[in-house]
Amino acid sequence: MGRNKPGRKNPIRVVVGEDSQFMRKMITDSLNSDPDIEVVGIAGNGREVLRVVNELDPDCITLDLEMPCMDGLETLRYIMSEWPTPVVILSAHSGNGARMAITCLEYGAVDFVAKTAKGHSFPVEELIAKVKMAAEVNAGKVRFAPTNFDLRVKSAGPVKTPSDYVVVIGASTGGPQALMEIIPRLPARLEAGVLIVQHMPPNFTRYLAERMDAESEMSVREAEEEDTISPGTVLVAPGGMHLFMEECEGVPTVMLLSRNNLQRTACPSIDFTLTSFAPHFREKLVAVILTGMGKDGTTGCMSVKRYGGRVICQDRETSMIYGMPGEVSRHSLVDEVVPLDDMADCIVKNIEHIRVKEFSNGS
């Protein structure tokens, strides 16, 4: 798939899967308004999507979740099993739509576009940008790895105390799939709090946290104002909010700030979180930069290194998009470059190494 990709000269060929005639026209007109994109096929239900994809071999597919005959999730499962192709999901802002979008990322979708709430304009620019980005993804790197979502019974464990160590994980496109490979492999005994900054809209991060929590030994939830950074706990920055750190009576706690709509930075921002946590945790901070487009995280990693912390990046081969880890590597800020399958072990090893080194220096 993606036959035009090397030195692409022809437009990106897109198939649109959408049951609403009104939305089909809006999506098609939006995509065709860009000279680098051409809608070559339209389908009103899941079975028709499969037929059209098989016939036309597109570079990218946009897929609605709610379609007759075969819903978007089932259609996606067939596409990724039979004709691996970059897919961008169009999802509602509702709770069920957000849950389904997160599930679709596990089934191999590259990204999603949240349909705007009633009274707001259709996100044309976002859709075009994500289709262009998805069309450049090697479909062979897209992992088809749905979880069983069986709730694990977690022991109550000891009362949580503030953590002396912290792991900050930054991710964008391809991040949810990568996180589902990493977080469930981290042990509950990890002597560090974990923060996740995943580029994602409001509402969706809560369901991402729920799915990781269901599969993990560690407790995973969306961060709230004044949360304490505690060992064995994973906090996910809420979509549309920047996550900072402030000290409350000497204890590092979470502070959330709403997005400034005049700024075009990603929200939540990896840079903002890292530059906030680095001065406090210093050499006890481990920054992990995963797959994603752009350079969010580079400035933050400069701060981490300035204060003696460590930086780990996902390698090119396992990154869906090598933009963010590639930028950090290009600036020579990386201590280790690690494939996705080894990332959880690498995180544990680094925290243990920092603790041993601290005790050795103190003895």
Contacts in CASP RR format, 6 or more apart in sequence:
PFRMAT RR
TARGET T0000
AUTHOR 0000-0000-0000
METHOD contacts of the structure
MODEL  1
MGRNKPGRKNPIRVVVGEDSQFMRKMITDSLNSDPDIEVVGIAGNGREVL
RVVNELDPDCITLDLEMPCMDGLETLRYIMSEWPTPVVILSAHSGNGARM
AITCLEYGAVDFVAKTAKGHSFPVEELIAKVKMAAEVNAGKVRFAPTNFD
LRVKSAGPVKTPSDYVVVIGASTGGPQALMEIIPRLPARLEAGVLIVQHM
PPNFTRYLAERMDAESEMSVREAEEEDTISPGTVLVAPGGMHLFMEECEG
VPTVMLLSRNNLQRTACPSIDFTLTSFAPHFREKLVAVILTGMGKDGTTG
CMSVKRYGGRVICQDRETSMIYGMPGEVSRHSLVDEVVPLDDMADCIVKN
IEHIRVKEFSNGS
1 57 0 8 1.000
1 58 0 8 1.000
1 59 0 8 1.000
1 83 0 8 1.000
1 84 0 8 1.000
1 85 0 8 1.000
1 86 0 8 1.000
1 139 0 8 1.000
2 57 0 8 1.000
2 58 0 8 1.000
2 59 0 8 1.000
2 85 0 8 1.000
2 86 0 8 1.000
2 135 0 8 1.000
2 139 0 8 1.000
3 57 0 8 1.000
3 59 0 8 1.000
4 10 0 8 1.000
4 12 0 8 1.000
4 13 0 8 1.000
4 59 0 8 1.000
5 59 0 8 1.000
5 135 0 8 1.000
5 136 0 8 1.000
11 35 0 8 1.000
11 36 0 8 1.000
11 37 0 8 1.000
11 38 0 8 1.000
12 36 0 8 1.000
12 37 0 8 1.000
12 38 0 8 1.000
12 59 0 8 1.000
12 60 0 8 1.000
12 131 0 8 1.000
12 132 0 8 1.000
12 135 0 8 1.000
13 38 0 8 1.000
13 40 0 8 1.000
13 56 0 8 1.000
13 57 0 8 1.000
13 58 0 8 1.000
13 59 0 8 1.000
13 60 0 8 1.000
14 31 0 8 1.000
14 37 0 8 1.000
14 38 0 8 1.000
14 39 0 8 1.000
14 40 0 8 1.000
14 41 0 8 1.000
14 58 0 8 1.000
14 59 0 8 1.000
14 60 0 8 1.000
14 61 0 8 1.000
14 62 0 8 1.000
14 131 0 8 1.000
14 135 0 8 1.000
15 39 0 8 1.000
15 40 0 8 1.000
15 41 0 8 1.000
15 42 0 8 1.000
15 43 0 8 1.000
15 49 0 8 1.000
15 52 0 8 1.000
15 53 0 8 1.000
15 56 0 8 1.000
15 58 0 8 1.000
15 60 0 8 1.000
15 61 0 8 1.000
15 62 0 8 1.000
16 24 0 8 1.000
16 27 0 8 1.000
16 28 0 8 1.000
16 31 0 8 1.000
16 39 0 8 1.000
16 41 0 8 1.000
16 42 0 8 1.000
16 43 0 8 1.000
16 61 0 8 1.000
16 62 0 8 1.000
17 24 0 8 1.000
17 42 0 8 1.000
17 43 0 8 1.000
17 44 0 8 1.000
17 46 0 8 1.000
17 48 0 8 1.000
17 49 0 8 1.000
17 61 0 8 1.000
17 62 0 8 1.000
17 63 0 8 1.000
17 64 0 8 1.000
17 67 0 8 1.000
18 24 0 8 1.000
18 27 0 8 1.000
18 42 0 8 1.000
18 43 0 8 1.000
18 44 0 8 1.000
18 62 0 8 1.000
18 64 0 8 1.000
18 67 0 8 1.000
18 90 0 8 1.000
19 44 0 8 1.000
19 45 0 8 1.000
19 64 0 8 1.000
19 66 0 8 1.000
19 67 0 8 1.000
19 68 0 8 1.000
20 64 0 8 1.000
23 64 0 8 1.000
23 90 0 8 1.000
24 42 0 8 1.000
24 44 0 8 1.000
26 122 0 8 1.000
27 39 0 8 1.000
27 62 0 8 1.000
27 90 0 8 1.000
27 127 0 8 1.000
28 39 0 8 1.000
28 42 0 8 1.000
30 122 0 8 1.000
30 124 0 8 1.000
30 127 0 8 1.000
30 128 0 8 1.000
31 37 0 8 1.000
31 38 0 8 1.000
31 39 0 8 1.000
31 62 0 8 1.000
31 127 0 8 1.000
31 128 0 8 1.000
31 131 0 8 1.000
32 38 0 8 1.000
32 39 0 8 1.000
33 124 0 8 1.000
33 128 0 8 1.000
34 128 0 8 1.000
34 132 0 8 1.000
36 132 0 8 1.000
37 128 0 8 1.000
37 131 0 8 1.000
37 132 0 8 1.000
40 56 0 8 1.000
40 58 0 8 1.000
41 52 0 8 1.000
41 56 0 8 1.000
41 58 0 8 1.000
42 52 0 8 1.000
43 49 0 8 1.000
43 51 0 8 1.000
43 52 0 8 1.000
44 67 0 8 1.000
44 68 0 8 1.000
45 67 0 8 1.000
45 68 0 8 1.000
45 69 0 8 1.000
45 70 0 8 1.000
46 67 0 8 1.000
46 68 0 8 1.000
46 69 0 8 1.000
46 70 0 8 1.000
46 71 0 8 1.000
46 72 0 8 1.000
46 74 0 8 1.000
46 75 0 8 1.000
47 69 0 8 1.000
47 70 0 8 1.000
48 69 0 8 1.000
49 61 0 8 1.000
49 63 0 8 1.000
49 67 0 8 1.000
49 70 0 8 1.000
49 75 0 8 1.000
49 79 0 8 1.000
50 70 0 8 1.000
50 75 0 8 1.000
50 78 0 8 1.000
50 79 0 8 1.000
50 82 0 8 1.000
53 61 0 8 1.000
53 79 0 8 1.000
53 83 0 8 1.000
53 85 0 8 1.000
54 82 0 8 1.000
54 83 0 8 1.000
57 83 0 8 1.000
58 85 0 8 1.000
59 85 0 8 1.000
59 86 0 8 1.000
59 135 0 8 1.000
60 85 0 8 1.000
60 86 0 8 1.000
60 87 0 8 1.000
60 88 0 8 1.000
60 131 0 8 1.000
60 134 0 8 1.000
60 135 0 8 1.000
61 79 0 8 1.000
61 85 0 8 1.000
61 86 0 8 1.000
61 87 0 8 1.000
61 88 0 8 1.000
62 87 0 8 1.000
62 88 0 8 1.000
62 89 0 8 1.000
62 90 0 8 1.000
62 127 0 8 1.000
62 131 0 8 1.000
63 72 0 8 1.000
63 75 0 8 1.000
63 76 0 8 1.000
63 87 0 8 1.000
63 88 0 8 1.000
63 89 0 8 1.000
63 90 0 8 1.000
63 104 0 8 1.000
63 109 0 8 1.000
64 72 0 8 1.000
64 89 0 8 1.000
64 90 0 8 1.000
65 71 0 8 1.000
65 72 0 8 1.000
65 73 0 8 1.000
65 89 0 8 1.000
65 90 0 8 1.000
65 91 0 8 1.000
65 92 0 8 1.000
65 97 0 8 1.000
65 100 0 8 1.000
65 101 0 8 1.000
65 104 0 8 1.000
66 72 0 8 1.000
66 92 0 8 1.000
67 75 0 8 1.000
70 78 0 8 1.000
72 89 0 8 1.000
72 104 0 8 1.000
73 100 0 8 1.000
73 103 0 8 1.000
73 104 0 8 1.000
73 107 0 8 1.000
76 87 0 8 1.000
76 89 0 8 1.000
76 104 0 8 1.000
76 107 0 8 1.000
76 108 0 8 1.000
76 109 0 8 1.000
77 107 0 8 1.000
77 144 0 8 1.000
79 85 0 8 1.000
79 87 0 8 1.000
80 87 0 8 1.000
80 107 0 8 1.000
80 108 0 8 1.000
80 142 0 8 1.000
80 144 0 8 1.000
81 144 0 8 1.000
84 139 0 8 1.000
84 140 0 8 1.000
84 142 0 8 1.000
85 139 0 8 1.000
86 110 0 8 1.000
86 134 0 8 1.000
86 135 0 8 1.000
86 137 0 8 1.000
86 139 0 8 1.000
86 142 0 8 1.000
87 104 0 8 1.000
87 108 0 8 1.000
87 109 0 8 1.000
87 110 0 8 1.000
87 134 0 8 1.000
88 109 0 8 1.000
88 110 0 8 1.000
88 111 0 8 1.000
88 112 0 8 1.000
88 113 0 8 1.000
88 127 0 8 1.000
88 130 0 8 1.000
88 131 0 8 1.000
88 134 0 8 1.000
89 101 0 8 1.000
89 104 0 8 1.000
89 105 0 8 1.000
89 109 0 8 1.000
89 111 0 8 1.000
89 112 0 8 1.000
89 113 0 8 1.000
90 112 0 8 1.000
90 113 0 8 1.000
90 115 0 8 1.000
90 127 0 8 1.000
91 97 0 8 1.000
91 98 0 8 1.000
91 100 0 8 1.000
91 101 0 8 1.000
91 104 0 8 1.000
91 112 0 8 1.000
91 113 0 8 1.000
91 114 0 8 1.000
91 115 0 8 1.000
92 98 0 8 1.000
92 114 0 8 1.000
92 115 0 8 1.000
93 114 0 8 1.000
93 115 0 8 1.000
93 116 0 8 1.000
93 117 0 8 1.000
93 201 0 8 1.000
93 203 0 8 1.000
95 203 0 8 1.000
95 207 0 8 1.000
98 114 0 8 1.000
98 203 0 8 1.000
98 204 0 8 1.000
98 206 0 8 1.000
98 207 0 8 1.000
99 207 0 8 1.000
99 210 0 8 1.000
101 109 0 8 1.000
101 112 0 8 1.000
101 114 0 8 1.000
101 204 0 8 1.000
101 207 0 8 1.000
102 176 0 8 1.000
102 204 0 8 1.000
102 207 0 8 1.000
102 208 0 8 1.000
102 211 0 8 1.000
103 146 0 8 1.000
103 211 0 8 1.000
104 112 0 8 1.000
105 111 0 8 1.000
105 112 0 8 1.000
105 174 0 8 1.000
105 175 0 8 1.000
105 176 0 8 1.000
105 177 0 8 1.000
106 145 0 8 1.000
106 146 0 8 1.000
106 147 0 8 1.000
106 176 0 8 1.000
106 177 0 8 1.000
106 180 0 8 1.000
106 211 0 8 1.000
107 144 0 8 1.000
107 146 0 8 1.000
108 142 0 8 1.000
108 143 0 8 1.000
108 144 0 8 1.000
108 145 0 8 1.000
108 177 0 8 1.000
110 130 0 8 1.000
110 133 0 8 1.000
110 134 0 8 1.000
110 137 0 8 1.000
110 142 0 8 1.000
110 173 0 8 1.000
110 174 0 8 1.000
110 320 0 8 1.000
111 130 0 8 1.000
111 133 0 8 1.000
111 134 0 8 1.000
111 173 0 8 1.000
111 174 0 8 1.000
113 123 0 8 1.000
113 126 0 8 1.000
113 127 0 8 1.000
113 130 0 8 1.000
114 123 0 8 1.000
114 201 0 8 1.000
114 204 0 8 1.000
115 122 0 8 1.000
115 123 0 8 1.000
116 122 0 8 1.000
116 123 0 8 1.000
133 173 0 8 1.000
133 293 0 8 1.000
133 321 0 8 1.000
137 320 0 8 1.000
137 321 0 8 1.000
141 318 0 8 1.000
141 319 0 8 1.000
141 320 0 8 1.000
142 177 0 8 1.000
142 320 0 8 1.000
143 177 0 8 1.000
143 181 0 8 1.000
145 177 0 8 1.000
145 180 0 8 1.000
145 181 0 8 1.000
147 180 0 8 1.000
147 184 0 8 1.000
147 211 0 8 1.000
147 214 0 8 1.000
147 215 0 8 1.000
148 215 0 8 1.000
149 211 0 8 1.000
149 214 0 8 1.000
149 215 0 8 1.000
150 214 0 8 1.000
151 214 0 8 1.000
152 214 0 8 1.000
152 215 0 8 1.000
152 216 0 8 1.000
152 217 0 8 1.000
154 188 0 8 1.000
154 217 0 8 1.000
154 219 0 8 1.000
155 188 0 8 1.000
160 228 0 8 1.000
160 230 0 8 1.000
160 231 0 8 1.000
160 232 0 8 1.000
160 233 0 8 1.000
161 230 0 8 1.000
161 231 0 8 1.000
162 228 0 8 1.000
162 229 0 8 1.000
162 230 0 8 1.000
162 251 0 8 1.000
162 252 0 8 1.000
163 191 0 8 1.000
163 192 0 8 1.000
163 193 0 8 1.000
163 229 0 8 1.000
163 230 0 8 1.000
163 231 0 8 1.000
163 232 0 8 1.000
163 252 0 8 1.000
164 191 0 8 1.000
164 281 0 8 1.000
164 284 0 8 1.000
165 191 0 8 1.000
165 192 0 8 1.000
165 193 0 8 1.000
165 231 0 8 1.000
165 281 0 8 1.000
165 284 0 8 1.000
165 285 0 8 1.000
165 286 0 8 1.000
165 351 0 8 1.000
165 354 0 8 1.000
165 355 0 8 1.000
166 192 0 8 1.000
166 193 0 8 1.000
166 194 0 8 1.000
166 195 0 8 1.000
166 229 0 8 1.000
166 252 0 8 1.000
166 277 0 8 1.000
166 281 0 8 1.000
166 284 0 8 1.000
166 285 0 8 1.000
166 286 0 8 1.000
167 192 0 8 1.000
167 193 0 8 1.000
167 194 0 8 1.000
167 195 0 8 1.000
167 285 0 8 1.000
167 286 0 8 1.000
167 287 0 8 1.000
167 288 0 8 1.000
167 347 0 8 1.000
167 351 0 8 1.000
168 194 0 8 1.000
168 195 0 8 1.000
168 197 0 8 1.000
168 270 0 8 1.000
168 273 0 8 1.000
168 274 0 8 1.000
168 277 0 8 1.000
168 285 0 8 1.000
168 286 0 8 1.000
168 287 0 8 1.000
168 288 0 8 1.000
169 179 0 8 1.000
169 182 0 8 1.000
169 194 0 8 1.000
169 195 0 8 1.000
169 196 0 8 1.000
169 197 0 8 1.000
169 288 0 8 1.000
169 290 0 8 1.000
170 196 0 8 1.000
170 197 0 8 1.000
170 198 0 8 1.000
170 270 0 8 1.000
170 287 0 8 1.000
170 288 0 8 1.000
170 289 0 8 1.000
170 290 0 8 1.000
170 296 0 8 1.000
170 297 0 8 1.000
170 324 0 8 1.000
171 178 0 8 1.000
171 179 0 8 1.000
171 196 0 8 1.000
171 197 0 8 1.000
171 198 0 8 1.000
171 199 0 8 1.000
171 289 0 8 1.000
171 290 0 8 1.000
171 291 0 8 1.000
171 292 0 8 1.000
171 324 0 8 1.000
172 198 0 8 1.000
172 199 0 8 1.000
172 266 0 8 1.000
172 290 0 8 1.000
172 291 0 8 1.000
172 292 0 8 1.000
172 293 0 8 1.000
172 294 0 8 1.000
172 296 0 8 1.000
172 321 0 8 1.000
172 324 0 8 1.000
173 199 0 8 1.000
173 291 0 8 1.000
173 292 0 8 1.000
173 293 0 8 1.000
173 320 0 8 1.000
173 321 0 8 1.000
174 290 0 8 1.000
174 291 0 8 1.000
174 292 0 8 1.000
174 320 0 8 1.000
174 321 0 8 1.000
175 198 0 8 1.000
175 290 0 8 1.000
175 291 0 8 1.000
175 292 0 8 1.000
175 320 0 8 1.000
176 198 0 8 1.000
176 200 0 8 1.000
176 208 0 8 1.000
177 320 0 8 1.000
178 290 0 8 1.000
178 291 0 8 1.000
178 314 0 8 1.000
178 318 0 8 1.000
178 320 0 8 1.000
178 340 0 8 1.000
178 343 0 8 1.000
179 196 0 8 1.000
179 198 0 8 1.000
179 208 0 8 1.000
179 212 0 8 1.000
179 290 0 8 1.000
180 211 0 8 1.000
180 212 0 8 1.000
180 215 0 8 1.000
181 340 0 8 1.000
181 341 0 8 1.000
181 343 0 8 1.000
181 344 0 8 1.000
182 340 0 8 1.000
182 343 0 8 1.000
182 344 0 8 1.000
182 347 0 8 1.000
183 194 0 8 1.000
183 196 0 8 1.000
183 212 0 8 1.000
183 215 0 8 1.000
183 216 0 8 1.000
183 218 0 8 1.000
183 220 0 8 1.000
183 234 0 8 1.000
183 344 0 8 1.000
184 212 0 8 1.000
184 215 0 8 1.000
184 216 0 8 1.000
184 217 0 8 1.000
185 344 0 8 1.000
185 345 0 8 1.000
186 194 0 8 1.000
186 216 0 8 1.000
186 217 0 8 1.000
186 218 0 8 1.000
186 234 0 8 1.000
186 344 0 8 1.000
186 347 0 8 1.000
186 348 0 8 1.000
187 217 0 8 1.000
187 218 0 8 1.000
187 348 0 8 1.000
188 217 0 8 1.000
188 218 0 8 1.000
188 232 0 8 1.000
189 232 0 8 1.000
190 218 0 8 1.000
190 231 0 8 1.000
190 232 0 8 1.000
190 347 0 8 1.000
190 348 0 8 1.000
190 351 0 8 1.000
191 231 0 8 1.000
191 351 0 8 1.000
191 352 0 8 1.000
191 355 0 8 1.000
192 231 0 8 1.000
192 232 0 8 1.000
192 286 0 8 1.000
192 351 0 8 1.000
193 229 0 8 1.000
193 230 0 8 1.000
193 231 0 8 1.000
193 232 0 8 1.000
193 233 0 8 1.000
193 234 0 8 1.000
193 235 0 8 1.000
194 218 0 8 1.000
194 232 0 8 1.000
194 233 0 8 1.000
194 234 0 8 1.000
194 235 0 8 1.000
195 223 0 8 1.000
195 229 0 8 1.000
195 234 0 8 1.000
195 235 0 8 1.000
195 236 0 8 1.000
195 237 0 8 1.000
195 243 0 8 1.000
195 273 0 8 1.000
195 277 0 8 1.000
196 234 0 8 1.000
196 235 0 8 1.000
196 236 0 8 1.000
196 237 0 8 1.000
197 237 0 8 1.000
197 243 0 8 1.000
197 268 0 8 1.000
197 269 0 8 1.000
197 270 0 8 1.000
197 273 0 8 1.000
198 205 0 8 1.000
198 208 0 8 1.000
198 236 0 8 1.000
198 237 0 8 1.000
198 268 0 8 1.000
199 266 0 8 1.000
199 268 0 8 1.000
199 292 0 8 1.000
199 296 0 8 1.000
200 208 0 8 1.000
200 239 0 8 1.000
201 239 0 8 1.000
201 240 0 8 1.000
202 238 0 8 1.000
202 239 0 8 1.000
202 240 0 8 1.000
202 241 0 8 1.000
203 239 0 8 1.000
204 239 0 8 1.000
205 222 0 8 1.000
205 236 0 8 1.000
205 237 0 8 1.000
205 238 0 8 1.000
205 239 0 8 1.000
206 222 0 8 1.000
206 236 0 8 1.000
206 238 0 8 1.000
208 236 0 8 1.000
209 220 0 8 1.000
209 221 0 8 1.000
209 222 0 8 1.000
209 234 0 8 1.000
209 236 0 8 1.000
210 220 0 8 1.000
212 220 0 8 1.000
212 234 0 8 1.000
212 236 0 8 1.000
213 219 0 8 1.000
213 220 0 8 1.000
213 221 0 8 1.000
213 234 0 8 1.000
216 234 0 8 1.000
218 232 0 8 1.000
218 233 0 8 1.000
218 234 0 8 1.000
219 232 0 8 1.000
219 233 0 8 1.000
219 234 0 8 1.000
220 233 0 8 1.000
220 234 0 8 1.000
220 236 0 8 1.000
221 233 0 8 1.000
221 234 0 8 1.000
221 235 0 8 1.000
221 236 0 8 1.000
222 235 0 8 1.000
222 236 0 8 1.000
222 238 0 8 1.000
223 235 0 8 1.000
223 236 0 8 1.000
223 237 0 8 1.000
223 238 0 8 1.000
223 243 0 8 1.000
223 254 0 8 1.000
223 256 0 8 1.000
224 254 0 8 1.000
224 256 0 8 1.000
225 254 0 8 1.000
225 255 0 8 1.000
225 256 0 8 1.000
226 248 0 8 1.000
226 253 0 8 1.000
226 254 0 8 1.000
226 255 0 8 1.000
227 235 0 8 1.000
227 253 0 8 1.000
227 254 0 8 1.000
228 251 0 8 1.000
228 252 0 8 1.000
228 253 0 8 1.000
228 254 0 8 1.000
229 235 0 8 1.000
229 245 0 8 1.000
229 252 0 8 1.000
229 253 0 8 1.000
229 254 0 8 1.000
235 243 0 8 1.000
235 254 0 8 1.000
237 243 0 8 1.000
237 256 0 8 1.000
237 268 0 8 1.000
237 273 0 8 1.000
238 256 0 8 1.000
238 268 0 8 1.000
239 267 0 8 1.000
239 268 0 8 1.000
240 258 0 8 1.000
240 259 0 8 1.000
240 267 0 8 1.000
240 268 0 8 1.000
241 256 0 8 1.000
241 257 0 8 1.000
241 258 0 8 1.000
241 259 0 8 1.000
241 267 0 8 1.000
241 268 0 8 1.000
242 256 0 8 1.000
242 257 0 8 1.000
242 258 0 8 1.000
242 259 0 8 1.000
242 267 0 8 1.000
242 268 0 8 1.000
242 269 0 8 1.000
242 272 0 8 1.000
242 273 0 8 1.000
243 254 0 8 1.000
243 255 0 8 1.000
243 256 0 8 1.000
243 268 0 8 1.000
243 272 0 8 1.000
243 273 0 8 1.000
243 276 0 8 1.000
244 254 0 8 1.000
244 255 0 8 1.000
244 256 0 8 1.000
244 257 0 8 1.000
244 272 0 8 1.000
244 273 0 8 1.000
244 276 0 8 1.000
245 252 0 8 1.000
245 253 0 8 1.000
245 254 0 8 1.000
245 255 0 8 1.000
245 273 0 8 1.000
245 276 0 8 1.000
245 277 0 8 1.000
245 280 0 8 1.000
246 252 0 8 1.000
246 253 0 8 1.000
246 255 0 8 1.000
247 253 0 8 1.000
247 280 0 8 1.000
252 277 0 8 1.000
252 280 0 8 1.000
252 281 0 8 1.000
259 267 0 8 1.000
265 271 0 8 1.000
265 272 0 8 1.000
265 296 0 8 1.000
266 296 0 8 1.000
269 296 0 8 1.000
270 289 0 8 1.000
270 296 0 8 1.000
270 297 0 8 1.000
270 300 0 8 1.000
270 324 0 8 1.000
271 296 0 8 1.000
271 297 0 8 1.000
271 298 0 8 1.000
271 299 0 8 1.000
271 300 0 8 1.000
274 285 0 8 1.000
274 287 0 8 1.000
274 297 0 8 1.000
274 299 0 8 1.000
274 300 0 8 1.000
274 301 0 8 1.000
274 303 0 8 1.000
274 304 0 8 1.000
275 299 0 8 1.000
275 300 0 8 1.000
275 303 0 8 1.000
277 285 0 8 1.000
278 285 0 8 1.000
278 300 0 8 1.000
278 303 0 8 1.000
278 304 0 8 1.000
278 306 0 8 1.000
278 307 0 8 1.000
278 309 0 8 1.000
279 303 0 8 1.000
279 307 0 8 1.000
281 307 0 8 1.000
281 309 0 8 1.000
282 307 0 8 1.000
282 308 0 8 1.000
282 309 0 8 1.000
283 307 0 8 1.000
283 308 0 8 1.000
283 309 0 8 1.000
283 310 0 8 1.000
283 354 0 8 1.000
284 309 0 8 1.000
284 354 0 8 1.000
284 358 0 8 1.000
285 304 0 8 1.000
285 307 0 8 1.000
285 308 0 8 1.000
285 309 0 8 1.000
285 310 0 8 1.000
286 309 0 8 1.000
286 310 0 8 1.000
286 311 0 8 1.000
286 312 0 8 1.000
286 347 0 8 1.000
286 350 0 8 1.000
286 351 0 8 1.000
286 354 0 8 1.000
287 297 0 8 1.000
287 300 0 8 1.000
287 301 0 8 1.000
287 304 0 8 1.000
287 309 0 8 1.000
287 310 0 8 1.000
287 311 0 8 1.000
287 312 0 8 1.000
288 311 0 8 1.000
288 312 0 8 1.000
288 313 0 8 1.000
288 314 0 8 1.000
288 343 0 8 1.000
288 347 0 8 1.000
289 297 0 8 1.000
289 301 0 8 1.000
289 311 0 8 1.000
289 312 0 8 1.000
289 313 0 8 1.000
289 314 0 8 1.000
289 324 0 8 1.000
289 325 0 8 1.000
289 328 0 8 1.000
290 314 0 8 1.000
290 319 0 8 1.000
290 324 0 8 1.000
290 325 0 8 1.000
290 340 0 8 1.000
290 343 0 8 1.000
291 314 0 8 1.000
291 318 0 8 1.000
291 319 0 8 1.000
291 320 0 8 1.000
291 321 0 8 1.000
291 322 0 8 1.000
291 323 0 8 1.000
291 324 0 8 1.000
291 325 0 8 1.000
292 319 0 8 1.000
292 320 0 8 1.000
292 321 0 8 1.000
292 322 0 8 1.000
292 323 0 8 1.000
292 324 0 8 1.000
292 325 0 8 1.000
293 321 0 8 1.000
293 323 0 8 1.000
293 324 0 8 1.000
294 323 0 8 1.000
294 324 0 8 1.000
294 327 0 8 1.000
295 323 0 8 1.000
295 324 0 8 1.000
295 327 0 8 1.000
296 324 0 8 1.000
297 324 0 8 1.000
297 327 0 8 1.000
297 328 0 8 1.000
298 324 0 8 1.000
298 327 0 8 1.000
298 328 0 8 1.000
298 331 0 8 1.000
298 333 0 8 1.000
301 311 0 8 1.000
301 328 0 8 1.000
301 331 0 8 1.000
301 333 0 8 1.000
301 334 0 8 1.000
302 331 0 8 1.000
302 333 0 8 1.000
304 310 0 8 1.000
304 311 0 8 1.000
304 333 0 8 1.000
305 311 0 8 1.000
305 333 0 8 1.000
310 335 0 8 1.000
310 336 0 8 1.000
310 350 0 8 1.000
310 354 0 8 1.000
311 328 0 8 1.000
311 333 0 8 1.000
311 334 0 8 1.000
311 335 0 8 1.000
311 336 0 8 1.000
312 334 0 8 1.000
312 335 0 8 1.000
312 336 0 8 1.000
312 337 0 8 1.000
312 338 0 8 1.000
312 343 0 8 1.000
312 346 0 8 1.000
312 347 0 8 1.000
312 350 0 8 1.000
313 325 0 8 1.000
313 326 0 8 1.000
313 328 0 8 1.000
313 329 0 8 1.000
313 334 0 8 1.000
313 336 0 8 1.000
313 337 0 8 1.000
313 338 0 8 1.000
314 325 0 8 1.000
314 337 0 8 1.000
314 338 0 8 1.000
314 339 0 8 1.000
314 340 0 8 1.000
314 343 0 8 1.000
315 325 0 8 1.000
315 337 0 8 1.000
315 338 0 8 1.000
315 339 0 8 1.000
315 340 0 8 1.000
316 322 0 8 1.000
316 325 0 8 1.000
316 326 0 8 1.000
317 339 0 8 1.000
318 339 0 8 1.000
318 340 0 8 1.000
318 341 0 8 1.000
319 325 0 8 1.000
319 340 0 8 1.000
325 334 0 8 1.000
325 337 0 8 1.000
328 334 0 8 1.000
329 337 0 8 1.000
336 346 0 8 1.000
336 350 0 8 1.000
338 346 0 8 1.000
END
